[in-house]
Amino acid sequence: EKVLSQKLDYIHLNPVRAGFVDKPEDWKFSSAPFYASTREDADSAYEVLIDIHPVWQWFYEEGPGAW
């Protein structure tokens, strides 16, 4: 679990280190808000991905055989 946390921190902080945003959750394509969220309405990572980029819905619905 510690290693996973370190990897997520590294990934989420890349846009900050590059100077694109001030906070990880400000990066449009980041999952940081989901991991930092305490919202009761966030049922799954899938819903968060759909909010960020609707093309993920197509991949989810069509499955690996479609691509």
Contact map, one row per residue, 1 for C-alpha under 8 A:
1111100000000000000000000000000000000000000000000000000000000000000
1111110000000000000000000000000000000000000000000000000000000000000
1111111000000000000000000000000000000000000000000000000000000000000
1111111100000000000000000000000000000000000000000000000000000000000
1111111110000000000000000000000000000000000000000000000000000000000
0111111111000000000000000000000000000000000000000000000000000000000
0011111111100000000000000000000000000000000000000000000000000000000
0001111111110000000000000000000000000000000000000000000000000000000
0000111111111000000000000000000000000000000000000000000000000000000
0000011111111100000000000000000000000000000000000000000000000000000
0000001111111100000000000000000000000000000000000000000000000000000
0000000111111111000000010000011100000000000000000000000000000000000
0000000011111111100000110000000000000000000000000000000000000000000
0000000001111111110000000000000000000000000000000000000000000000000
0000000000011111111110010010000000000000000000000000000000000000000
0000000000011111111111110000000000000000000000000000000000000000000
0000000000001111111100000000000000000000000000000000000000000000000
0000000000000111111100000000000000000000000000000000000000000000000
0000000000000011111111000000000000000000000000000000000000000000000
0000000000000011111111000010000000000000000000000000000000000000000
0000000000000011001111110110000000000000000000000000000000000000000
0000000000000001001111110100000000000000000000000000000000000000000
0000000000001001000011111110000000000000000000000000000000000000000
0000000000011011000011111110010110000000000000000000000000000000000
0000000000000000000000111111011110000000000000000000000000000000000
0000000000000000000011111111010000000000000000000000000000000000000
0000000000000010000110111111110000000000000000000000000000000000000
0000000000000000000000001111110000000000000000000001000000000000000
0000000000000000000000000011111000000000000000000001000000000000000
0000000000010000000000011111111110000000000000000000000000000000000
0000000000010000000000001000111111100000000000011000000000000000000
0000000000010000000000011000011111110000000000000000000000000000000
0000000000000000000000011000011111111000000000000000000000000000000
0000000000000000000000000000001111111000010010010000000000000000000
0000000000000000000000000000001111111000000000000000000000000000000
0000000000000000000000000000000111111100000000000000000000000000000
0000000000000000000000000000000011111110000000000000000000000000000
0000000000000000000000000000000000011111000000000000000000000000000
0000000000000000000000000000000000001111110000000000000000000000000
0000000000000000000000000000000000000111111000000000000000000000000
0000000000000000000000000000000000000011111000000000000000000000000
0000000000000000000000000000000001000011111110110000000000000000000
0000000000000000000000000000000000000001111110100000000000000000000
0000000000000000000000000000000000000000011111110000000000000000000
0000000000000000000000000000000001000000011111111000000000000000000
0000000000000000000000000000000000000000000111111100000000000000000
0000000000000000000000000000000000000000011111111110000000000000000
0000000000000000000000000000001001000000010111111111000000000000000
0000000000000000000000000000001000000000000011111111110100000000000
0000000000000000000000000000000000000000000001111111111110000000000
0000000000000000000000000000000000000000000000111111110000000000000
0000000000000000000000000001100000000000000000011111110000000000000
0000000000000000000000000000000000000000000000001111111100000000000
0000000000000000000000000000000000000000000000001111111111000000000
0000000000000000000000000000000000000000000000000100111111100000000
0000000000000000000000000000000000000000000000001100111111110000000
0000000000000000000000000000000000000000000000000100011111111000000
0000000000000000000000000000000000000000000000000000011111111100000
0000000000000000000000000000000000000000000000000000001111111111010
0000000000000000000000000000000000000000000000000000000111111110000
0000000000000000000000000000000000000000000000000000000011111110000
0000000000000000000000000000000000000000000000000000000001111111110
0000000000000000000000000000000000000000000000000000000000111111111
0000000000000000000000000000000000000000000000000000000000100111111
0000000000000000000000000000000000000000000000000000000000000111111
0000000000000000000000000000000000000000000000000000000000100111111
0000000000000000000000000000000000000000000000000000000000000011111
